[in-house]
């Protein structure tokens, strides 16, 4: 009987330690409505995770990442730019279908960001996030 109680106590202690020190996971959904492939390179600031995500044109991918603030680069439409992404909760990124200019209204749920581009007078591509 004492062995069973000791085994139960050790199991409860191990479970509580795993819960206390466990990592929290969040969902990142990336919807690529364009024909170009989207590449995301993300480095975790606090947890130190590293991800290199590829989303082919016309596809939607769901990723499970460690909850963190990420910095890195995005590559889309022949352009690249530095980015930061707060994954403290679920996030959904939507890349619009065209690489040509124009603003896109950012309507939708609070965790959804629409990524679009516009061209400056100097023929430079900029992104709107």
N, C-alpha and C positions, 0 to 999 in steps of 0.2 A: 504494500500500500504506500509506503514511504517513497519507493522508487517511482511510482505513478505520479504522486504529488510533486516530486522533484522534477520529473519530466514535464509535467504541465507548467510548473513555474518557470522552467528554462524556456519553454516554447512561448509563454506569454512575454517574458523578458526579451527574447529575440524579436518577437513581432513588434513590440513597442519601440525597440531600438531601430528597427528597419523603418518604421513609420516616422520616427523623429529625424532620422538622417537620410531618408529616401529623397530622390529627386522628383520634382513635379514635372509632368509632361503637358505640353499644350499642342493644339492642332494649328498648323499653318496650311491654308488652302490657297493654291495659286492657279488662277484661271488665265490661260493664254489664248486670247481671241485673235491674235495675229498669226501670220504665217511664219514668222521668224521664231527661232528658239530663244527662250529666256533662260539665262544663267544667273544664279544667285550664289555668291560666296559669302558666308556668314561666319564670324568669329564671336564667340560668347565672351562678354566682358567679365562677368562674375564667376560663372561656372566653367568657363574655358572650353566649351564645346566648339567644334568646327564642322561646318557643313558646306558642301558644294552641291547645289541642287540644279537639275536640268529639267526644263519643262518644254517639250516639243510644241511646235505651232499647232493651234487648234485643240489643245488638250487641257484637261484639268487634273491636277495632282494634289493629293493630300499627304502632308508630311507630319510626323510626330517628332517634336523637338523638345529639348530640355528648356524649361522656363528660364528666360534670361533676357538681358538687353544685348542685342547683336549689332556689330558694326561690320562693314564689308563693302562689297561692290555688287552692282547689278549690271548685267549686259543684255541689251535688247535693241533691235533696230540699228545695229552697227554702232551703237553708242555705249559707253560705260560711265558710271558715276558712283561716287561713294554714297553709302546709305547707312542709316541706323534703323533698326527694327525692334520695337518693344514687344516682346512676346511674354508679357505678364499674363495674358489671356489669349484666347483664340483670335487669330487674325486671318483675313481673307484679302489677297491681292488680286486685282483684275487688271490685266494688260490689254488695252484696247486693240481692236483689229487692224488699225492702220498706223504706219509710222509717220504719216504726213501730219501737218500741223493741226491746230485747233484745240480749244479747251474742252474738257469733259467735266460736267458737273459731278461732284462727288456725292451723289445721292445714294442712299442705302443705309444699312445698319452701321452703327458706330465703329465696328471692327473691320469694315470693308474699305479698302483704299483702291481707287482707280488710278492707274499709272498712265499718263499720256505725255505727248511731246509737243513742242512748238518750235518754230524756227525763228531765230532772231534776225535783225537787219544785217548782221555780219555773216549770215549763212551758217550759224552755229546751232546745233541741236541742244535743246534744254528739255529737262523733264519736269513734269508737274506731278506732285505726289500728295 
